[in-house]
Amino acid sequence: MSNTSDERIARMTFASVYPHYVSKVQKKGRSVEELHEVIEWLTGFNERELKDHIAQGTTFEQFFHKARLNPNARLITGVICGHRVEEIENPLTQKVRYLDKLVDELAKGKKMEKILRSG
């Protein structure tokens, strides 16, 4: 992945991507509550904190700087946007792709305990 791509991802706001996450999971019959559960598992942010990040226009760089990344995040593997998440070298881009991958799995109907890497 190029530096410009990594920089673009770092500057992108969580608020600009969040509605796409909501739309993607709802289109597939999943709930906003499930989406929030997945985001909280990865980042440690509860619903109030998520709303604050959206309201403040937090960039992904700021978002993940403040996140308490789940220690099991490294168990997230597979391809997203044409890249294997476990092979992405830029740490911030990898974290954003972890989130994308979890949202993708939720939309694809995976069981929550599988998405949350608990069994």
C-alpha positions in Angstrom: 0.0 0.0 0.0 1.4 3.4 -0.9 2.3 6.2 1.5 -0.3 8.4 -0.1 -3.0 5.8 0.6 -1.8 5.5 4.2 -1.9 9.3 4.5 -5.4 9.5 3.0 -6.6 6.9 5.5 -5.0 8.7 8.4 -6.7 12.0 7.5 -10.2 10.4 6.8 -12.7 11.1 9.5 -14.4 8.3 11.4 -17.7 10.3 10.9 -17.3 10.1 7.1 -17.0 6.3 7.1 -19.4 5.4 9.9 -22.7 5.9 7.9 -21.3 3.5 5.3 -20.7 0.9 8.0 -24.3 1.4 9.3 -25.7 1.1 5.8 -23.7 -2.0 4.9 -24.7 -4.0 8.0 -28.3 -2.9 8.0 -28.7 -3.8 4.3 -27.7 -7.3 5.4 -30.1 -7.5 8.3 -27.7 -6.7 11.1 -28.3 -4.0 13.7 -26.5 -0.8 14.7 -26.2 -2.3 18.2 -24.2 -5.2 16.7 -22.0 -2.8 14.8 -21.3 -0.9 18.0 -20.5 -4.1 19.8 -18.0 -5.0 17.1 -16.4 -1.5 17.2 -16.3 -1.5 21.0 -14.6 -4.9 20.9 -11.9 -3.6 18.6 -11.4 -0.1 20.0 -12.8 -0.1 23.5 -15.0 2.9 22.6 -18.6 2.7 24.0 -21.6 4.2 22.2 -21.2 7.6 23.9 -17.5 7.8 22.9 -18.3 6.8 19.3 -20.9 9.6 19.1 -18.3 12.0 20.5 -15.8 11.0 17.8 -18.5 11.5 15.1 -19.5 14.9 16.5 -15.8 16.0 16.8 -14.8 14.9 13.3 -12.1 12.7 14.7 -9.6 11.5 12.0 -8.8 7.8 11.9 -5.3 8.7 13.1 -6.8 10.4 16.2 -9.5 7.7 16.6 -7.0 4.8 16.8 -4.5 6.8 18.8 -7.1 7.0 21.6 -8.4 3.5 21.1 -7.6 0.7 23.4 -7.0 -2.0 20.8 -8.2 -5.4 21.7 -5.3 -7.8 22.3 -7.0 -10.4 20.0 -7.1 -7.9 17.1 -4.0 -9.7 15.7 -6.3 -12.7 15.1 -8.2 -10.8 12.4 -6.9 -12.2 9.1 -8.0 -12.3 5.5 -8.4 -10.0 2.6 -10.0 -6.6 2.6 -9.8 -4.1 -0.2 -7.4 -6.4 -2.0 -4.9 -6.6 0.8 -4.2 -9.3 3.5 -4.8 -7.5 6.8 -2.2 -9.4 8.6 0.5 -8.3 6.0 -0.3 -4.5 6.1 2.9 -2.8 7.2 1.5 0.6 8.3 0.1 0.1 11.8 -2.7 2.7 11.4 -3.8 1.4 8.1 -3.8 -2.1 9.5 -6.1 -1.0 12.4 -8.5 0.7 10.0 -8.6 -2.5 7.8 -9.2 -4.6 11.0 -12.3 -2.5 11.5 -13.3 -2.8 7.8 -12.8 -6.6 8.1 -15.0 -6.9 11.2 -17.8 -4.8 9.6 -17.5 -7.0 6.5 -17.8 -10.2 8.5 -20.8 -8.7 10.4 -22.5 -7.8 7.1 -21.8 -11.3 5.7 -23.7 -12.9 8.6 -20.9 -14.4 10.6 -21.8 -15.3 14.1 -20.9 -12.6 16.7 -18.6 -15.0 18.7 -16.6 -15.7 15.6 -16.3 -12.0 14.7 -15.2 -11.2 18.2 -12.6 -14.0 18.0 -13.9 -15.7 21.1 -14.6 -19.2 19.8 
